[in-house]
Amino acid sequence: ILDMTEFDISKLIKNLMINFESNYKSKGVELSIDGESQIILADKDKISQVIVNILSNALKYTQSGGSVQVCVQEYKDYIQIAI
């Protein structure tokens, strides 16, 4: 069952990225986000799980000296998150 609420997806991603900062730094991988505040209606816990999994995989598969950029962009009918 989904627990749908309105929240700022950019803020959620920024907060989740804080948890990864030390791991990214110790591997020598730059982590950044680009995008404005975007309010969405979704299951916050489920979206968090997806973002954590992607950030974890991005760290695992990015070589030292590389970078991972998260982009949050609004289109006419949807919000795109690209990593």
N, C-alpha and C positions, 0 to 999 in steps of 0.2 A: 504494500500500500504506500502511496506517495503522500508526503506531507508538504503540500504546496504552500509556499510563502513568497512574499516579495522581498528582495534584497538586492544589494549592489554587488554584482558579480566581480567587478574590478577590485573592490575592497576585499572581498572574500579571497580572491587570488593573491592579492598583496599580503594578506595575513598568513596564507598558507606558505607563501614564498619565504617568509621570515623563518619558518621551521627548517627550511633547507639551506639557509645562508651559510652556515658553518661547513656543511658537507660540500657545497659548491666551492667555497673558498679553499678548503683543504685539498680539493682535487685540481684547483686552478681553472675552474670553469666559471665564466661570467654569467650571471642570471639577471635579467631585466624585464620590465613590463612597459608596454606602451598602450595607452588607451585612456579614455575618459570614463567617468562614472556611468554605469549602465544598470538600471534597475530591471530585474527580470522576475518572472513568476516561475518558480521551480522548486524541487525538493533540495534544500540546501545541503543536507547530509550526503545525498547521493552525488550531487555535483562536486562536493568536496572530495569524496572518494575518487572520482574520476580525475580531478585535477592533481591530487596527491600521487596517484598512480602514474600519470603522464610526467609529472615533474621528477619522480623517482626514476622512471625509465630514461628520461632525457639526460639525467645525471649519469646513469649507468652507461649509456651508449655515446656520450660526448667525450671526446679525448681531452686531456689536459691542454689548456691554452685555447679551448673552444668557447663557444658561448651559446646560451639558450635564451631566446627572447619570446616573451608571451605578448601577443597582440590581441586587444579586445576592440572590436570595431562594430559599429552599428550600421546596418543596412535597412532598407525600407521595411521589411517584414520580419527581420531576425537580427540576432547578435551573433557575430562570429568570433570564436576564440581560436587563435592559431598559435601553435607552439613550435 
